[in-house]
Amino acid sequence: MSSDLMELKNLGNTSINWLRSIGVKSQQDLERMGAVAAYNEIKRRGIRVSRVLLYALHGAMIDKHWKDLDNDTKQSLLEQADGQCDSDSH
């Protein structure tokens, strides 16, 4: 099966396998789910990931290396991810 995930910035075999495990098979799937939701779903699977994955997923969606994201963007992503986790646990 051909997937355009390999063509996206920041994504390697491991992160692509994680994405596939949550049903994300293409860039469109990732954009539909969103970086924050994908990150949290991967974490819910018991996979230990760092915040870099969150930045990488967002960067993949906007064609930007995760290291080039500004601090405000990174902070906003973390707050969204934490907020979504909090609301999921209620």
C-alpha positions as CSV (number, residue, x, y, z in Angstrom):
1,M,0.0,0.0,0.0
2,S,1.4,3.3,-1.0
3,S,1.3,6.1,1.5
4,D,2.4,9.7,1.3
5,L,3.3,9.8,5.0
6,M,6.9,9.0,4.1
7,E,7.0,12.1,2.1
8,L,6.2,14.4,5.0
9,K,8.8,16.2,7.0
10,N,9.7,14.9,10.5
11,L,8.2,11.4,10.0
12,G,10.2,8.2,10.0
13,N,9.4,4.5,10.0
14,T,8.6,4.4,13.7
15,S,6.3,7.4,13.8
16,I,4.6,6.3,10.6
17,N,4.0,2.8,12.2
18,W,2.5,4.6,15.3
19,L,0.2,6.7,13.0
20,R,-0.9,3.6,11.1
21,S,-1.7,1.9,14.4
22,I,-4.3,4.6,15.1
23,G,-5.8,4.6,11.6
24,V,-3.8,7.4,10.1
25,K,-2.7,6.2,6.7
26,S,-2.2,9.4,4.7
27,Q,-1.6,13.1,5.1
28,Q,-5.3,13.7,4.7
29,D,-6.0,11.4,7.6
30,L,-3.4,13.2,9.8
31,E,-5.0,16.6,8.8
32,R,-8.4,15.3,9.6
33,M,-7.4,14.0,13.0
34,G,-5.0,16.8,13.8
35,A,-1.6,16.6,15.4
36,V,-2.8,16.9,19.0
37,A,-5.5,14.2,18.7
38,A,-3.0,11.9,16.9
39,Y,-0.4,12.4,19.6
40,N,-2.8,11.8,22.4
41,E,-4.2,8.7,20.7
42,I,-0.7,7.3,20.3
43,K,0.0,7.9,24.0
44,R,-3.3,6.2,24.9
45,R,-2.0,3.1,23.2
46,G,0.7,2.9,25.9
47,I,3.4,4.1,23.6
48,R,5.9,6.2,25.5
49,V,6.6,9.3,23.3
50,S,8.1,12.7,23.9
51,R,6.7,16.1,23.1
52,V,8.9,16.1,20.1
53,L,6.4,13.7,18.4
54,L,3.7,16.3,18.9
55,Y,5.9,19.0,17.3
56,A,6.9,16.6,14.5
57,L,3.3,15.8,13.7
58,H,2.3,19.5,13.6
59,G,5.4,20.2,11.5
60,A,4.5,17.4,9.1
61,M,1.1,19.0,8.5
62,I,2.5,22.4,7.7
63,D,5.7,21.2,5.9
64,K,8.0,22.6,8.5
65,H,10.8,20.9,10.5
66,W,9.8,20.6,14.1
67,K,12.9,22.4,15.3
68,D,11.8,25.5,13.3
69,L,8.5,25.9,15.2
70,D,8.5,28.9,17.4
71,N,8.1,28.6,21.1
72,D,4.6,30.0,21.2
73,T,3.4,27.3,18.8
74,K,5.1,24.6,20.8
75,Q,3.6,25.9,24.0
76,S,0.2,26.1,22.4
77,L,0.4,22.5,21.2
78,L,1.4,21.3,24.6
79,E,-1.5,23.1,26.3
80,Q,-3.9,21.7,23.7
81,A,-2.6,18.2,24.2
82,D,-2.7,18.5,28.0
83,G,-6.2,20.0,27.8
84,Q,-7.5,17.2,25.6
85,C,-6.0,14.5,27.9
86,D,-7.7,16.2,30.9
87,S,-11.1,16.3,29.2
88,D,-10.7,12.7,28.0
89,S,-10.2,11.5,31.6
90,H,-13.5,13.0,32.9
